[in-house]
Amino acid sequence: MLGLKLATDPRWVNIVESNIEEILTDHAWCEQKAASNAIYIIVNNSEKEELVTEMTRIALEEMEHFQMVHTIIKEKGLTLGRERKDNYVNDLVKFAKKDGSRNDALVERLLFAAMIEARSCERFKVLSENIQDPELAKFYRDLMISEAGHYTTFLGFAKKYQDNINVDTRWKEWIEYESSIIANYGNRETVHG
């Protein structure tokens, strides 16, 4: 469904399990950034009522996920660390087109968001199927389903608002680019690392 070219090696979970505090901290901040992205889309496209409604829902849901991760951190006696830089996301930003109309910028932002959600969904699936902690396995299974919904929402809006951009063609370009960078990741205890 996601169309990703390179699957995450399940052994990545062994790295994750070596430092649960780190993956949970990174995950919490990923949720906060996802909420901020939805708010960014609202701020820059406030005239699009349906988009604003959906992005508001996503922003609230992402902050709810942040709260859920924070609760798990506290329950495990761990500490929410400082916000981290996400090199994977920064690599994706480099691929995003910066020229074109305001509408083109929206479509590109939606594709960027869909790409992050697709990879997060895939990573959460790997976690849910391989992590030894049953509570975290269920948690990541539930979040995988949510991320898949966000992915389809972002991609659907990109198609709805495509004008000068052929979204199917551009999405294939995003998939190809992502496959060229993801091989550099999967060796750290972070969601995209």
Beta strands, then each sheet from edge to edge (+ up, - down):
end
